[in-house]
Each structure stands twice: as C-alpha cells, then as structure tokens.
Amino acid sequence: MSETTSQQRPAALIIEAGRTERHYWRDLWRYRELLGFLAWRDVKVRYKQAVLGVAWAVVQPTIQTFLLTFVFHKLARMPSGNISDSQYPLLVLAGLLPWQLFSGAFSGAGNSLVSNSHLISKVYFPRLIVPLSAVVVAFIDMLVLLVIALPYAMYEGIFPTWRMLLLPVFILGTMIVALGAGLWITSLTVKYRDFRFISAFLLQIGIFVTPVGFSTDFLPNWRDWLALNPLTSMVEGFRWCLLGGHTEFYERGLFLSLAVTAIMLLTGLWYFRITERRFADVI
C-alpha cells in the first residue's frame, strides 16, 4: 500500500539558489517541446491569415532575384562565369537561399523576446528557446524556397550532383551565423528598443556587402576581406552545392568565416546569458 502511494505522489519541486544556472542546458533540452510549439505558432500566424499564404515565401525572393539580377548583371555588368547569362538569375537565387534564412532568423530573433513579453514576465523557461524558435521558422521558410529552386535549376540544365549531400552542412552553418548575430540583437533590443530599427537598417546594407547578387570568383583581391562576413562562405557553399560545381569554392575563406562565426556565437551566448536574468524586469 505504501509503495502504491509513493508511486502516485508527484515529483518534488526543489527550489534552491543557483539551480537554474547549473541546470540551464539540461532545462533547454527539457523544454524542447516549447521550442516546437513557439515555432509552429509563428508559422501558423504568419501564413494562416495571409492572402498569399505560403506563396509569400516565394514571391518576395522571386522579386529580389530579378531586381538583383538587373542591378548586378545588367547595370554593373558582373560576369556570369561558367554559367550562361540566362542562368544568372539562378546564381542570384542560390545566394538568396542562405540570405533569406539569415535575414528571417535575424529579424525574427530581434523581435522575439519583446513579442513574447507575456511569457517572459510570468513563466520560467530558458529564454534561449525564444530566439531559437525564430531560427526554426526562418529555416522552414528557406525550405519552401529550396523546393522551388531545385526544379528551376533542372529546368536551366543544372542537375543535382553529389555536392547536394553537403548542403545540410551549409544550412546548419547559416543557422549558426544567424543565431550568433540574433543573440546579440535580441539582447540589445530588450534593453534598447531602437535596435528594432537598427536591425532593419543592417539587413538593408548586408544584402549588398554579402555576395548575393554577384560571385566572388572575379574579385580575387577582395575574397579574404569578404570572407570576414561569415555569410560569404555560406553563400558560396550553397552555390557550389546547387549549381553542380559551376562556381568555385574558396576554402581559405571558409576558415576565416568559421573563425568569425565561432567568435560571434560564443560572445552572443555570453552576452545573452548575462542579460537574460534581467529580461523580466526591463521587458
């Protein structure tokens, strides 16, 4: 009888100083269902009441593809390299895939804590889950665009090769870059709401300093400098995988980008964890 009673008792909740700090990463795994719930909620809210629905994830990149093709290929006369002039939009589209993933995660993470202030101020959970859910939502948007990009590449005569097997590596790399930058902008936005406008301004500039509309193959003297932008290697990696090797991949630039990514992620986590304990007070 006593054994049955003990089995029916709920688990004891132990409250002690410093417990959340010691078990933070374990709690992050325990609350993984909340991560999925927040991501799925944002996806439904974004597309459920939209007139275009999921098509909006395709319409916007399509317009950007043609605009960037016109600016860089028609006006700036950037060479197309090993691909034909008619395939230049595919070069731009392959660069837009990681850019859309980054920009969606970056902007979503920046507003994530503020838009979920009712949860932050009332319920305990690892706050890192909120910007992580923004990265997941951006990843889903990118998959929708990828489903469109692959048939378009085959229509232009470029078929998948073994390089496609490495595409998940560059997708993960882009998500890590987005998370590192997103943690900084998330933490700063909670305290200084002006960063909501600063983040939009940074994205407007970033699409031009990231080789989305052009290839770095024809800028040999600038490749190391461009690689300091960690998205540069991710864009080149996407193109190398999707375009069947029609573009070159700069290995040295990858190491530079990985170093910058590691610094950005580690410092972002450090600053986020320092400011996290005050989120409920200032949000």
C-alpha positions in Angstrom: 0.0 0.0 0.0 2.8 2.4 0.9 4.6 1.6 -2.4 1.5 2.4 -4.4 1.0 5.7 -2.5 4.6 6.7 -3.1 4.3 6.0 -6.8 1.3 8.3 -7.1 2.9 11.3 -5.5 4.1 14.0 -7.9 7.8 14.6 -8.2 9.1 17.1 -5.6 10.0 20.6 -6.9 13.2 21.7 -5.4 13.9 25.4 -5.2 17.4 26.4 -4.4 19.7 29.3 -5.2 21.7 28.9 -8.4 19.7 25.8 -9.6 18.6 27.3 -12.9 22.2 28.3 -13.7 23.6 24.8 -13.0 20.8 23.1 -14.9 20.3 25.6 -17.7 21.4 23.4 -20.6 19.5 20.4 -19.2 16.4 22.6 -18.9 16.9 23.7 -22.5 16.5 20.1 -23.6 13.6 19.5 -21.2 11.7 22.5 -22.8 12.3 21.3 -26.4 8.6 20.9 -26.9 8.1 24.6 -26.1 10.6 25.3 -28.9 8.5 23.4 -31.3 5.3 25.0 -30.1 6.6 28.5 -30.5 8.0 27.8 -33.9 4.8 26.2 -35.1 2.7 29.0 -33.6 4.7 31.6 -35.5 4.4 29.7 -38.8 0.6 29.4 -38.5 0.3 33.1 -37.5 2.4 34.2 -40.5 0.5 32.2 -43.1 -2.9 31.5 -41.8 -4.4 34.9 -42.3 -2.2 36.0 -45.2 -3.9 36.3 -48.6 -0.9 34.8 -50.4 -0.2 32.3 -47.7 2.9 30.2 -48.2 3.3 31.7 -51.7 4.6 34.9 -49.9 7.8 32.9 -49.1 8.3 32.5 -52.8 7.0 35.8 -54.2 9.4 38.0 -52.2 12.6 36.1 -53.2 11.5 35.9 -56.8 11.2 39.7 -57.0 14.5 40.1 -55.2 16.1 37.7 -57.7 15.1 39.7 -60.7 16.0 43.0 -59.1 19.4 41.9 -58.1 20.0 40.3 -61.5 19.1 43.6 -63.1 21.4 45.7 -60.8 24.5 43.5 -60.8 24.3 41.7 -64.2 22.6 44.2 -66.4 23.8 47.5 -64.9 27.0 46.6 -63.1 27.9 44.1 -65.8 29.2 41.5 -63.4 30.3 38.4 -65.3 28.4 35.2 -65.1 31.5 32.9 -65.2 30.9 29.2 -66.0 27.1 29.7 -66.2 25.3 31.3 -69.1 23.7 34.8 -69.0 20.3 33.2 -68.9 21.3 31.2 -65.8 22.4 34.3 -63.9 19.1 34.5 -62.0 19.8 31.0 -60.7 23.2 32.3 -59.4 21.3 35.0 -57.5 18.6 32.7 -56.3 21.2 30.3 -54.9 22.7 33.2 -53.0 19.3 34.3 -51.7 18.6 31.0 -50.1 21.1 31.5 -47.2 20.4 35.2 -47.1 16.7 34.6 -46.6 17.5 32.1 -43.9 19.8 34.6 -42.1 17.6 37.7 -42.5 14.5 35.9 -41.4 16.2 34.4 -38.3 18.0 37.7 -37.5 14.9 39.9 -37.7 12.7 37.3 -36.1 15.1 36.9 -33.2 15.4 40.6 -32.7 11.7 40.9 -32.0 11.1 37.5 -30.4 11.6 38.4 -26.8 9.6 41.6 -27.0 6.7 40.0 -28.8 6.7 37.2 -26.1 6.9 39.5 -23.2 3.8 38.0 -21.6 5.7 34.7 -21.3 9.0 36.2 -20.2 7.5 38.1 -17.3 5.3 35.3 -16.0 6.8 31.8 -16.6 10.3 30.4 -16.2 11.9 28.6 -19.1 15.3 29.0 -20.7 15.0 32.3 -22.7 17.3 31.0 -25.4 14.3 28.9 -26.7 12.7 32.1 -28.0 15.4 33.2 -30.5 16.0 29.6 -31.3 12.3 29.3 -32.4 12.9 32.3 -34.8 15.7 30.4 -36.4 13.5 27.4 -36.9 10.8 29.5 -38.5 13.3 31.0 -40.9 14.6 27.5 -41.7 11.0 26.4 -42.7 10.7 29.5 -45.0 14.0 28.6 -46.6 12.9 25.0 -47.3 9.8 26.4 -49.2 12.1 28.4 -51.4 14.5 25.5 -51.9 11.7 23.3 -53.2 11.2 26.0 -55.9 14.9 26.5 -56.6 15.7 22.9 -57.4 13.2 22.4 -60.2 14.2 25.8 -61.6 17.9 24.7 -61.7 17.0 21.5 -63.5 14.9 23.5 -66.0 18.0 25.6 -66.7 20.0 22.4 -67.3 21.8 22.1 -63.9 21.1 18.8 -62.2 21.9 17.8 -58.6 25.3 16.1 -58.0 27.0 14.5 -55.0 27.6 18.1 -53.8 24.0 18.3 -52.7 24.9 15.9 -49.9 26.9 18.7 -48.3 24.1 21.3 -48.5 22.8 20.5 -45.0 26.3 21.5 -43.6 26.0 24.9 -45.1 22.4 25.2 -44.0 23.5 24.4 -40.4 26.3 26.9 -40.8 24.0 29.6 -41.9 21.7 28.9 -38.9 24.6 29.2 -36.5 25.6 32.5 -38.0 22.0 33.7 -37.7 21.8 32.5 -34.1 25.1 34.2 -33.1 24.0 37.6 -34.6 20.5 37.1 -33.4 21.5 36.6 -29.8 23.3 40.0 -29.9 20.4 41.8 -31.5 17.8 40.1 -29.2 19.6 41.0 -26.0 20.1 44.6 -27.1 16.6 45.1 -28.4 15.1 44.1 -25.0 17.1 46.9 -23.3 17.2 49.4 -26.2 14.1 49.3 -28.4 15.9 51.4 -31.0 17.7 48.3 -32.2 14.5 47.1 -33.9 15.1 49.9 -36.5 18.9 49.4 -36.4 18.5 45.7 -37.3 16.3 46.5 -40.3 19.0 49.0 -41.5 21.7 46.4 -41.1 19.8 44.0 -43.2 19.4 46.6 -46.0 23.2 47.1 -46.0 24.0 43.5 -45.5 22.5 42.2 -48.8 25.0 44.4 -50.7 28.1 43.5 -48.7 27.2 39.8 -48.9 27.8 38.3 -52.4 24.1 37.6 -53.0 23.9 39.3 -56.4 27.4 38.5 -57.6 30.1 35.9 -57.4 33.4 36.4 -55.6 35.3 34.5 -58.2 36.0 37.7 -60.1 37.2 39.6 -57.1 40.4 37.7 -56.1 41.9 40.7 -54.2 38.8 41.1 -52.1 38.0 37.5 -51.2 39.7 37.5 -47.8 38.1 40.7 -46.8 34.7 39.4 -48.0 35.2 36.2 -46.0 35.2 38.2 -42.8 31.5 38.3 -43.4 30.6 34.7 -42.4 27.7 34.7 -44.8 30.1 34.9 -47.7 31.3 31.3 -47.3 27.7 30.1 -46.7 26.5 31.8 -50.0 29.5 30.2 -51.9 28.7 26.9 -50.3 25.1 27.0 -51.4 26.1 27.8 -54.9 28.7 25.1 -55.0 26.2 22.6 -53.9 23.2 23.7 -56.0 25.0 24.7 -59.2 26.9 21.5 -59.6 30.4 23.0 -59.3 29.8 25.7 -61.9 31.2 28.2 -59.3 34.4 28.0 -57.3 34.6 27.5 -53.6 37.2 29.4 -51.6 38.5 27.1 -48.9 40.6 29.6 -47.2 37.6 31.9 -46.9 35.7 29.2 -45.2 38.2 29.0 -42.3 38.1 32.8 -41.9 34.3 32.7 -41.8 34.2 29.8 -39.3 36.5 31.8 -37.0 34.3 34.8 -37.2 31.2 32.6 -36.7 32.7 31.0 -33.6 33.5 34.4 -32.1 30.1 35.7 -32.8 28.3 32.7 -31.4 30.3 32.5 -28.2 30.2 36.2 -27.4 26.5 36.2 -28.3 25.8 33.4 -25.9 27.9 35.1 -23.2 26.1 38.4 -23.5 22.7 36.8 -23.8 23.3 34.7 -20.6 24.5 37.8 -18.7 21.5 39.9 -19.7 18.9 37.1 -19.5 18.4 37.3 -15.8 17.1 40.9 -16.2 14.8 40.3 -19.1 11.7 40.0 -17.0 12.4 43.3 -15.2 13.0 45.5 -18.3 10.8 43.9 -20.9 
